[in-house]
């Protein structure tokens, strides 16, 4: 597994070593020791999974301290445009984002540290998205930023995604007061 920090400190791509033959494939999707060797001493406490049709946009979600979460995300089936936004107020990359495609073919994963808002757009029907979390879900601490906020300037390459009512009412980045 190759773990690489992105241009935004605290975001890491994970490229697994895939063993493939006529039976199918096998790869290690998480290895605690390899994470520790990269300085990521994490404990995952909750796994989540979603299934969505093409054109569903979920996000940009995060949980405030003390229930902030790190997330290891991957696509089991299908493909997504995955986006993480730096919301750490003292970070030199505050308000910046990365966007990359995660798919069942490329098997790429992303580790998103605490202090990032996260969202994804499904690119295919029946996309199954999975993530491991370093903290438990806490409705009282959850929050979201508008996926289409002009200050964030995220190119989702979609004009009319399917978005939940809650995400449609998310706050604008200009209104956001970081607790990170």
PyMOL commands that set and color helices and strands:
alter all, ss='L'
color gray80, all
select helices_A, chain A and resi 32-37+139-141+165-168+173-175
alter helices_A, ss='H'
color red, helices_A
select strands_A, chain A and resi 2-5+11-15+19-21+24-26+46-52+57-63+71-77+79-86+97-103+108-112+116-122+127-133+142-144
alter strands_A, ss='S'
color yellow, strands_A
deselect
rebuild
show_as cartoon
